[in-house]
Amino acid sequence: MSDAILEEFILGTYEHTLDTKGRLILPALYRDRFADGVHLTTGPENTVQVWDLTGFRTALREAMALPRGSELGRRRRRAITGAEIATPDSQGRILVPQALRVAGGLTRELTLLGNGDHFEIWDRARFSAYRQRTTEIFGDGYDDGLDDHA
């Protein structure tokens, strides 16, 4: 994959673990992108979303543009404006706050899934079950294109 694509988009599937303090190491390939800070929000399917500053600004603008009177608008706005901010340490680790770990059902074993403009943090067992259900829905020949980069 070209460096230009990797600079523009957040891609890949990575298996990581939370340490005893609730810290997660960011994939080495993307650490520079997140060096200025990370915005953590709740996400769909009980995930935690990890945004760099550029992606977060875009997501915030999109959330603010949704109708205030719609349930979707209210939910998305709350998720984005309630973001936790973290700064990676010298080893590229970020603290995932306890409230977000609980909201995402995160245990020690995690999968980080690139989603174009952000990462999704999944509990690894739940992500494995999600992938299995996807294969069942689309058939055995379904290739979700997700390569593991442990």
C-alpha positions in Angstrom: 0.0 0.0 0.0 1.4 3.4 -0.9 2.6 5.8 1.8 0.3 8.5 0.4 -2.8 6.4 1.1 -1.6 5.6 4.6 -0.9 9.3 5.3 -4.5 10.2 4.1 -6.5 7.3 5.6 -6.3 5.2 8.8 -6.4 1.6 7.7 -5.7 -1.9 9.0 -6.5 -4.2 11.8 -4.2 -4.4 14.8 -4.3 -6.6 17.9 -3.2 -4.8 21.1 -3.7 -5.1 24.8 -4.5 -2.7 27.6 -1.9 -2.6 30.3 -2.8 -2.7 34.0 -3.2 1.1 34.0 -5.7 1.1 31.1 -3.2 2.3 28.5 -3.2 1.3 24.9 -0.2 1.6 22.6 -1.1 3.1 19.2 0.0 1.3 16.0 3.6 2.4 15.2 2.6 3.3 11.6 0.2 6.0 12.9 1.9 7.4 16.0 3.1 10.6 14.3 -0.4 11.3 13.2 -1.7 11.2 16.8 1.4 12.9 18.4 -0.5 16.2 18.9 -3.3 14.5 20.8 -6.1 12.0 20.6 -9.8 12.5 21.0 -11.7 9.4 22.3 -15.4 9.1 21.9 -18.1 6.4 22.2 -18.9 4.8 18.9 -21.4 2.4 17.3 -21.6 -1.3 18.2 -20.1 -0.5 21.6 -16.7 0.7 20.3 -14.5 3.5 21.3 -13.4 5.8 18.5 -9.9 7.3 18.4 -9.6 10.5 16.4 -6.6 12.6 15.4 -7.2 16.4 15.5 -8.1 16.7 11.8 -10.6 13.8 11.9 -12.1 15.0 15.1 -12.7 18.5 13.8 -14.5 17.0 10.7 -16.6 14.7 12.9 -17.5 17.6 15.2 -18.6 19.8 12.3 -20.7 16.9 10.9 -22.3 16.3 14.3 -23.1 20.0 14.8 -24.7 20.1 11.4 -27.2 17.3 12.3 -30.7 18.5 13.3 -31.0 19.2 17.0 -34.5 17.8 17.1 -33.5 14.4 15.8 -32.5 11.5 18.1 -29.5 10.7 15.8 -28.4 14.4 16.0 -28.6 14.5 19.7 -26.8 11.1 20.2 -24.0 11.9 17.8 -23.5 15.4 19.2 -23.3 14.0 22.7 -20.8 11.4 21.7 -18.5 13.8 19.9 -18.8 16.8 22.4 -18.2 14.4 25.3 -14.8 13.4 23.9 -12.0 12.6 26.2 -8.6 14.0 25.3 -5.4 12.1 25.7 -1.8 12.8 24.8 0.4 9.9 23.8 3.4 9.3 26.0 6.9 8.8 24.6 6.1 5.1 23.9 2.9 5.9 21.9 0.5 4.9 24.7 -2.7 6.6 25.5 -4.9 6.2 28.5 -8.4 4.9 27.7 -10.5 6.3 30.5 -12.4 3.8 32.7 -15.8 5.2 31.6 -15.0 4.6 27.9 -13.6 1.1 28.7 -16.9 0.2 30.4 -19.0 1.8 27.6 -17.1 -0.1 25.0 -17.1 -3.4 26.9 -13.3 -3.4 26.6 -11.3 -6.0 28.3 -7.5 -6.5 28.1 -7.5 -8.0 24.6 -8.4 -5.4 21.9 -8.6 -5.0 18.2 -8.0 -1.6 16.6 -9.8 -1.3 13.3 -8.9 1.5 10.9 -12.0 3.2 9.7 -10.7 5.8 7.2 -10.6 8.9 9.4 -10.3 7.2 12.8 -9.7 3.9 14.7 -12.4 1.9 16.3 -11.3 0.0 19.5 -13.2 -3.3 19.8 -13.0 -5.9 22.5 -11.1 -8.6 20.6 -13.6 -11.4 21.3 -16.6 -9.2 20.3 -14.8 -8.2 17.1 -14.1 -11.8 16.3 -17.8 -12.6 16.7 -18.7 -9.6 14.6 -16.4 -10.8 11.8 -17.9 -14.3 12.1 -21.5 -12.9 11.8 -20.4 -10.8 8.8 -19.0 -14.0 7.1 -22.3 -15.8 7.9 -24.4 -13.0 6.4 -22.3 -12.7 3.2 -21.1 -16.3 2.8 -17.9 -18.2 3.1 -16.4 -16.5 0.1 -16.7 -13.1 1.7 -13.4 -11.3 2.1 -13.8 -8.3 4.4 -10.3 -7.1 3.3 -9.1 -6.8 6.8 -5.5 -7.8 7.2 -4.2 -8.4 10.7 -1.2 -6.3 11.6 -0.5 -7.6 15.1 
